[in-house]
Amino acid sequence: MGFDEKKDPLPYLGKDGEDVTSDALNDKKDGNCSGENIFEKISAGGYHTCALMSTGGVKCWGDNFFGQLGDRTITTQRYTPVDVVCL
């Protein structure tokens, strides 16, 4: 499931503002990523974001006014991903 230029007309900009094509978004690059740090899927709420990790865990970051990050805190904003412990 990749980017579909026909379904989503918004421009996607890459380095130096050039348009990014669906092929560029689907390219896989070899890098120094370990299995525990790879986001498999990402979902964004109004003011927070969560990601399913390649290990099966979930991490979230952003506003946490109602405990939506799932880290057993309320009102503590997180600027880096935290483990979700309440699934």
Long-range contacts (C-beta under 8 A, 24 or more apart in sequence): 2-26, 50-84, 51-81, 57-83, 57-84, 58-83, 58-84, 58-87, 59-83, 59-84, 60-84
